[in-house]
Amino acid sequence: MSSKQLFTCIGMLTVACALVTPMAIPQSGGRTGDKAEVLLAAAEHKQLVDGDLEAAIRDYKNILAGYASNHPVAAKALVEMGECYEKLGQSEAQNAYERVLREYADQQEQAAEARTRLAALSGNGATKTSEMVARRVWAGPAVDTDGGPSADGRYLSFVDWETGDLAVRNLATGEMRHVTHKGSWSDSREFAQMSRISPDGTQIAYRWISKDVLYELRVIGVDGSAPRVLGSGGEVEYFSPCAWSSDGKQILTVFHRKDKSSQLALVSVANGSARVLKTVTRGFHSADLSPDGHYIVYDFAPDQNSPNRDIFVLATDGSRESPLVQHPADDFSPRWMPDGEGVVFFSDRSGTVGLWAIRVADGKPQGSPTLVKKDIGRVDPLGFTRNGSFYYGLETDKHDVYTATLDPTTGKVSPPTLATQHFVGLNRSPAWSPDGKYLAYLSNAGGSSDFDSGSAILIRSLVTGEEKEVPLKLILFPSRGLHWSPDGRSLLVTGVDKRERWAFFKIDKDTGNETALLWTQPGNYPFWATWSSDGRSLIYAEEADDKSIRVRDLETGQEKVIVANNPYSGYVKEGALSPDGRRLAFIRSDSKAHSDILEVVPTAGGEPQELLRLGEGKEFSAYPALAWTRDGSQLLFSKSVAASGDKQSGVSRVSSSGQVSRTELWRIQTSGGEPQRLDLAMAGTFQDLNVHPDGKQLAFSARENEAEVWVLENFLPVLKANK
């Protein structure tokens, strides 16, 4: 399950405005190659983030003047400069691409892209080249990968997370236009998700989250006209529009029902009536409709003891169903080719995620799958255009574990450093052991396609630097944190077993054996949990109707409520137990005021004490950091700072992918008073704040959210030639 699916489940209404800070250009020292790459990064920032194409062209020219002998940098600069000229409508683009082929033909990727762009400029189309080309078409902080391209390849639907509006982007010029006009987040907390453009390019189907956190299936004209609700409420918790029929009369949709079953259905665009084709007790992940409308291809995990998916074909008339791809690996996200003669899908069968293809005739596989592109990365398939170009989103997030030193008296914080050099960019959720000798953290060391799932727990010795991997059988969700048991023998995690059941688990640090401490009820999702100070109880919060915080005796199973019936109707985002175990600090949302509140309550029960309330429309972040100082006199917490700058509170909302410009560390006395900002700020977000038993060392994880949109061109002719 991805982060977007998690946010859908819990109804988080958040948005981001991210800012990528240009790298400083060194004035002296360092290697020439390093300087050239830094200059290239700065020029790309002007092009992709600032949108200042003329300034970017000047920078690319300077790079070519000073570093023409650096073939990788120079070739890249020429290609990017050519794209700038194209967007400005200037003929110099052709000269830039021709120079790549003339002087830098040894740079195969850039040369291939230059050939493709030249073919397109000549009016012959990219398919005239015999080479398959992967080309980036959109990068920068505003990228969203929850939509799809128009059939003619001119536009991409997406969500503008500055407002939550459905929008379209002109892929040639970069121009963006809103389709919905809900206003700012202060005006409305509604937002769009998961959009698909109709084959004729006149309508968009999408999911809409209303002000009452009601998930609706909607259709709207690309010009913003005639919005209509096709499905809403009832037994369907939320809708996932997957594909339009070629005649534009039906939408293939997944119904995610409240009983946790899923249904594949064809929904009428005319009146919203639905014809259910298949129901399963475990969820469908992805589905697509063949161009002739006769077949549906979908992925599904048939073995309840394994999360790995296979791919199946279902006739839309219900006459038959059969497997298309069966393999021990995880095969997922299938899409029909535009000619209907085959299906592409993603698979980790080669060790890393790659794009594969298989020929199909009459709903049956023809031969074995063929590898199209290896090591493609963490991807979101966006869909095909009519000419066979395949668009996909590429997640380039980096999440790392850092440590820093805190002076509790002055609040001085040392510059943070990476806690480990292993699997850089794939680590998070650090936790100091009770004796202070070890640092445990979660790692996506296996390179899973889902960045928000952890594949291993690593334990690092602070004395020797040795790291030990704890084997796991679960899918972990690091956003819920990692906690040592008081005796130092086990670790508390939130995860999903192979049967897709959520629970709080105890993991033996030596064997990796798991024990479910508490299974969540169907339709309920765990937010966070921590041990009591003696390890005999679990303090937790989940997505229950009453939004309460409970203490569960792990031996007897008896529970008591310490925070009941949240009067703000919001959920608990984060909690932290005081060092003496007598108080619990927690952050919960006020859904009425659309803000967050920091409170403290005795673990024995009682009225919560409010320490800090943010202004209306303000939130700490989707997953804020929260920790006690060792003497219990202060609370440390994080604030996410908007790129545009919020002078009043210094905080901002974040998007469904968690994007913000930076996050700051703050503290407040538990006796009350004004909060104080400390001298620690990180790009993006940070969470999982953990204070060492010595009271001076901090550990936390920081995430920089980035995504790009790419297009893979001219691979269908190559596949046909290799038949």
N, C-alpha and C positions, 0 to 999 in steps of 0.2 A: 504494500500500500504506500502510495506516495504522500508527500506533504500536502499536495492539493487535495487528495482524498481525505486526509485527516482533517483539514480545515473545513471541508464540506460536511463531514460528520458532526463536528462540534459547532458549526455555524459561526466561525470567527469572522467578524466584519472588520477587516483591517486593510490599510493601504500604505503604499510607500512612495517616497520620492528619493531615489538614490543618486548619489553624486560620485563619480569616479575622479579622484584627485590626480592630476598629472604628475608623473614622476619628475623629480628634480633632475635637471641636466647637469652632470658633473662638469666643473670648469677646468679641472686639471687632474692628472693621475688616472689610473685605471687603464684597461685595455681598449684599443681602438674599436674592437668588435662590440664591447660593452657600450661604448658611447654611441655607436651607430644604432644599436638596438634601442637605447633609451630615446634617442631622437626620433626613431621610427614610432615608438610607442606614443610619444607626445604628439606627433603628426596625426596618428590614427585617432587620438583623443579629440583633436580639433575636428576631424572629419566625422567621426561616428557619434560623439557625445555632444560637442558644441554645435555641430552642424555648420561650421564655418569652412566651407569647401575651398574658398579662395585662399584662406590662410593655410589650410592643409596643403594645397598645391604648392605654395611657396616653400613650406617646410620640406615637402618631398623633393623639390628641385635642389634645395640646399644639401639634402642627404646625398643626392646623385652627384652633386658637384664635389662633395668631400669624401664620399665612400663608394665610388663607382667600382672599386676593386673588390668590395665586399659583396659577392654575388647574391647570397641569400637576402640581404637587406635591400640591395639595389633593385633586385627583381620584384620584391614585395612592394617597394616604394613606387615602382612604375605601374604595377597593376592597380594599386590603390589610387594613384594619381589619375590613371585612366578612368576609373570609376567616378572620381570627382568631376572630371571633364564631361563624362556622359550625363551626369545629373544636372550639370550646368548647360547641357545642350551644345557643347563646343566640340569641334572636329579634332582637336588635339588629342582626343582619346585614342584615335587610331594610331597616331604616331607613338604614343606611349606603349601600346600593346605590340606594335611592330618592333620597337626597340628591344622589348623583352625577348622576342624570338630571334632577333639579330645578334644580341650581345650576351644573353643569359639563358640560352637554350639548355644549359646544363641543369638549370633549376626546373625540374620536371613538373612539379605542381603548378608553379607560377606560369610556366610556358603553356601548359595545357589550358589554364584559365584564360591566358591571353588569346590563344587560338579560338576558344569558345566565344569570347567577347568580340573578336574581330568578325567571326562568322555572323554573330547577331547584328553587328553594326552594318554588315553588308546586305542584310535583309534575307540571308539564306537560312538563318536559324542555327541554333547551337548543334542541332543534330547532324549537320554536315560534317563535323569532325568525327573521326573514328575512335576518339578517346573518350572514356568516361571522365567526367569532371565533377568534383565537389566544390561548390562555391558558396562563400558566406554572403548573405544578402542583408543581414541586419544584426547589429551589435550595439551594445551600450546599455545603460541602466534602465531604459524604458521597455526593453524587450519582454514580451509575454509570449509563451508558447502553448496557449490553451485554445487556439483557434485553428484556422486552416486557410489554404489558398483558394482563390477563385479558379474556375476551370481554365480561364485564359491566361492565368499566371500574372495578372496585373495587380491584384490586391491580396492582402492577407487580413483576415479578421483576427481581432485580439481584444484584450481587456486593457484599458488605460487605467492603471492602478492609482493614478493621482486622483481620480474621481470614482472609479469603479464602473465607468461607462463602457458599453460595447463600442468598439471603434474599428475602422479599417485603415490600412496603411498601403499607400501606393509603393510597390516594391521597386519601381524604377526611380522615382523622385524622392522617396522618403516622406512624402506629405502624409499627414495623419488627419483623419476626420472622424468626429464622434457620430455614432448612429443613434444612441440613446442620449438623453440630456437630463440626467437626474439631479444635476447640481453638484455642489461640493459634498464632502463627507459630513460637514456640519449641517447641510441641508437635508441629506438623506443617507442612511446607512445601507441602502440597497446596492447590489452590484451584479454584474454579469459573469458568466463562466461558460466554458466549453461551447464554442460557436462553430457552425458549419455553413458555408455559403452555398446556395442552391446552384444547380448546374447551369442555369441561364444567367446567373450573376445578379438576380434582382432581389433575392430575399436571403435572410440569415436566420437559421434556427439556433437557439441558444438556451442555456439554463439561466434563470433569473432568481436571485435570492431577495425576497421582499423584506419590508421593514419588520414583519412578524416572523422572520427567519422561516419563511415558507418557500419551498423550492418549486419553481414553476418551469414548465416547458413552454417557450414562447417562439414566435416568428415575427419578424419585422422586415420592412423594406430596407434595402441598403442605403436608401436616402432618408431613413428614419420614419418613413410613413407607415401607417396601418399596423401598429403593434397589436398582436393578438396572443392570448393565453390558450394553448392547446391542452395543457394538463396541469393540475394543481391539487395537492393535498390528497385526502382519502387514505387508502392503505399504502400509497406510494410515498416513500419518504423523500426521494429526489429522483430526477430524470437525467439521463446522459444521452443527448442526441449524438448519434454516431455517423450517419450518412443519409443523404437524400437519394430517392429513386431518380433515375435518369429523366423521367418526365416531370419531376418536381411536385408530384402529387402526394408522396408519402415520405416519412422520415423514420429510418431505422433508429430505434431508441431502446436503451436499457432502462427498465423500471427497477429501482432499488426499493424494495418494499420494507415496511416497518418490521415484519417478522424476519428480516435479514435474508429472505429469498430474493432472487433476481429473475427478471423476465426479459426475453427478447421480444420486441413488439414493433409492428409497423403502424405508425400513427398517421391518420389522414390530415393533410394540411387544410383541407376544406372545412372540417368540422371537429377535429380532435379525437374522433373515434379511434379505438385501438384494436388491432388484431394480434393477440398474444401467440407467438410461435413456439416458445419453449420456456419452461420454468425450471430453475435449479435451486437447491437449498443453499449452495455456496455461490458467491458472486461471479458474474461475468466480468472480465477485465477490459476486453476490447472486442469490437465487432465491425464488420463492413459489408456493404451490399454490392453484389456484382453489377456491372454496367447494364446487363440485360434484365436485372431484377429477379432472376431465377434462383439465386443462391445467396446465402449468408455465410461468411467465414468468421469464426470467432475463436478466441483462446479460452482455455478452461483447464483447471487442475483436477484431473479425474481421480487422483489418489488423495484421499483425505489425509494421509500421513505425509504428504509431500507438497511443498508450495510450487513445484515445477509444473509448468503448463504445457499442454499440447494444443494442436490446432485442428478444428473440425469444420466441416461444411454441412450446412443445413439447407434443404430445399425450401423455398418460401411457400410452396403449396403443401408442405408437410408430408410429402411423399416419402422422403428418406433423409437419412443423416449418416455421415460416415467420417472417420478420421482422415485428415489430410497430412498432418505431420505428427508422428509419434517418435519420441526420442527421450532418453533419460535426462537431457538438458532442459533448461527453461526456454521454451519457444513462445513468443508473445507478440502482441500488437500486429496482427496480420492486416494487409491492405490489398485489395484487388488492383491489378494493373489496369490501365485505362482500356486496353483492348479486350479485357476479360479472359485472356488466355493464361493467366498465371496470378500468383499471389506472392507478395514480398512479406517478410516477417523478420523479427529480431530474435537472436539466439545466442546463448553463451556456450554453445557446444564446443567451440574451439578454445575455450579458456577465458576469452574476453567477449564482450558483446559485439556482434557483427550483424550486418544486414544480409539476409539470405533470400533466395527466390526459388519457387517451384512452379512448374507448368501444371495447368489444370485443364481437363476437358470433361464436360458433362458432370462436373462436380467431383471428379476423381483425379488423384495425383498421377502425373505423367513423369516417371523417373524419380530421381532423388534431388533434394535441394542443392542449389548452387550458391556458393559464397559470392556476394556482390561486392561488399566492402567490409574489411576486417577492422577490428578495434575502432568502431565508430563512436564509442563513448556512451555517456548517459543521455538517452534520447527520448524525445516526445515526437511520435510520428504525426505530421500535420496533414499529409495527403498528397495525391497526384494532381497535376494539371492535365489538360486534354492532350498535350503533346508528349506526355510521359515523364516530365520532370517531377521528381519526388522531393517534397519539402519536409524538413524535420527540424525540431528544436534540439539544441545541444546544451545541456546543463554543464556549466563550467564552475560550479560552486567549489569553494575551498573552505574546509572546516578544520581548524587545528587547535591543539591544546597548548596553552601558555601558562607560565608561572611568573610571578612578580613578588616583590617584597613590600610589605606594608609597615609603616611606623604607626602603631595605634594611637600614639600621642599627638603627633603632628599631622597625620593623614598623608604623609609623603609616600608615594608609590614609585618603586623603581620601574624603569622601562621593562616591559614584558619580553620574555624570551621563549622560544619553542621548547616544550618539555621533552620532545622526542624528535629524532630525525627520520624515524621509520614511518613509511606510508604518509608522507607529508601531504596535507590537504584532505585527508580521509579520517581524521581523528576528532573525538569530541567527548563530552561528559566525564571530566576528570573527577576523582574522589581520593582524598588522602586516607590511608588506613588509620585506625584508631591509635596505633602506636607511632604513627608518623614516619614509618620506615619505607612505605610503598605508596606509589601513585597508580591507581587503576584508571583505565579509560576505555571507551568503546571505539572500535575501529571498523571501517568498511574496507578492511585490507583485501577482501576478496574481489573488490571491484564490481560490486553489485550494480545493476542498472538502476536500482532505487537508492538514491543517495541518503534518504531518510531512514534507512534500515541499517542496523549494525550487524556485522557478521562475526565479530569476535570481541572478547574482553582481553585486554593486554594489561599485565601488572608489571610495573617497572620498579626495580630496587633502587632506592635513592643512594644506597651505599656503593653497590657494584655497577649500577647502570644496566644490569641484565634485565631483559624483558621476557616474560613468560606469557604464552597465549593460553587462554582458557577455552577449550573447545565448547561449541554451543550447538544446540539442536533447534534453537528458537530464532524467530525474526524479532530483533529488538528495535525499540523506538527510542533513540537517544534523547529526543526532545523531552522525555519524561525523567531523565537523569539516572544516576548510578549512585548507590549508597552502600557503604560497608555496614555489616552487622556489628554491634558493639563488641562482640568477642573476636572480631577480625577473621572469622572463618568463612563467611559467606558474603555475597553481594546481592542487593535488591535491585531488580530491573522490572521494567514494564515490557511485555512482549506478546507475541502471538505464536501459538503452537502450530504444528503442521496441519491441524484441522481448522485453522483460522479462528481460534478462540482466544479472546483477550484475557489476560490475567496479570497480577503482580506475582513475580517469580523470585524464589530464593535460589541463587546459583552457588554451588560449592566451589570455592576458589581453586581447589586442587584438582578435582575431577570434572568439573563442568556440569555435574548432575543437577537437574532443576527440580524444584518442588513448587507447585502452585500454592501460594498463600491465600489467594482470593480470586476466584473467577468472577468476571463482571457479567451482569445479566445481559441478555440479548437486547440490542438497541442502546446499550450503555457503553461508554468509553472511559477508561481510566485517565485521569489527568496527572496526578502525582501521588507518591506515597513515600513514607520514611519510617524507619524503625522508632519505637519508643526507646528511652535511654537504657532500659534493661533488656531490650531485644525480645521481650515476650509479647509485644503488641505491635500492630500495624496502624499507623495514622495515615489516613488516605482521603482522597476526594475523587469522585467520578462524576460522569454526566448524568446524575440522577435528577429527577424532577424538582426535588427540594433544594438542590445545590448545597448539600450539607457537607460538613467535615466530620468524620467518624473515627473512633478508635476500636479496633477489633482485637480481642484476646485470641492469640494464635493457638492456644491449647484448647480452650472451650468453645471458640467460635462466637462467643457473646460480644455484642457491640453496644457502644454508647455514642451518642451524638454530642460533640462539643461545640459545634457551630451549626445551628439548625435554621432551616427556612430563610435562606438569604433574602432579606427584604429588598435587595436591589435587582433580583431576578437574574443575576449574572453568574458566571461560573468562577471557580477558584483556579487561578493561573499557576500559582507557585506557593510552596510552603517551606518553612525552615524551622527545625526544632532548636530551642535554646540549648546551650552546653549543659545546663543542669537538668534538662528535660521537663521543666515545669511550665514553659511557655511555648506557644506556637505562633510564629509570625506568618502571615499569608497575604497574598495579593489577590483580590477578586475584582471582577468587573461590575460596574453599575450599568446594566443594559438600558436603563431609562435615561440616564444622563450621558451614556456613552463615554464613561470615564473609568478610571481605576482607583482602587482604595487600598492602602497598606494598613493592616490591622494586626493586633496582638491579642491572644486569648490564652487564659490558663488551660493547660491540658486536662486539668481536673474538671473543667467546665466553667462557664460564667459568661458575662457580657464582653464582647470584643472591645478593645480600646483602639480607636482610630488614630493613627499616627500621621497619615498624609493622604490627602485627597487631591487628585489632579483636577484641573478645570474641565468643564464640560467639553466633550469631544476629544479628550486627551487620554492616551493609554501609555503605560510603561513600555510594552512591546507585546508581541504574541506570546513569547516565552521569556519573561523577565528573569534576571539573576537576583537571588536573595540569599543572604547569609548573615549569621550572627558573628560578632567579634567574640573572642574566647572568654572575655570577662562578662559577657551578656549585657553590656551597657549600651551597645550600638548595633544598628542593623546596616549592612551594606546592601545596596541595590543598584540596578542599572536603569538608565534612561536612554531611550533611542532618540537621536536628534535629527530633525528633518533637514534635508538639503537646503530648503528655502530659508531655514532658520526660524525657529519659534522663540522669539525674544522673551515671551512671557513665562513659558514653563520649560523650554529646552527639550520638549519631547515631541514625538510624532507617532502617527499610526504606522503600521507596516503592512506590506502586501501579503498576498497568499503565499508567496515564496519567501517572505521574511525580509524583504529588502528595506534598508534604511541607509542613510549616509554614514553615520557613525553612532557608537554607543558610548556613554560616559558612565563612570563609577561615582556613586553618591553614598553618603551616609547620613543617618539621623539617630539622635539619642532615643533610646527606648522610653525614657521619661518624658519625651516630647520636645518640641522646639522646631526650629527651622532646619531643613536639610542643608547639607554642605556638599558641594561638588569637589571631588578629589582629582588629582592630576593623572588620571588614567582614562584614555579614550582610544577606541579601536574602530577601524573602518568596518562597516557592516554592523553586525550584531554580536553581542557576546552573552553567554548564559552559563548555567552550571557552575556558579561561583562557589568555591569551596575554601575554607580557611583551615590551614594546617594546625595540628594540636599545639604548636609553639606560639600560635597567635600572630605570626609575622609573615608567613608565606601564604600566598594566594595561588589558586589554580582555577582556571576557567577555560571555556572554549569560545572561539571567535569564528564567525562565519561571514565570508564575503560572497554575496549572492550575485551570480552573473548567469546570463543565458545568451545564446545566439541563435539565429535562424539560418539554416543552410539549405541549399538545393543540390540534389544529385542529378546531373544531366547526362543524357545520352547513354544510359546503361541498358535500356531495353533493346536497342539494336545490337549491342554487344552480346546480350543474352541469346537473342534469336540467332546470331551468327554462330554461337557456340553450341546450339542444339545438336 
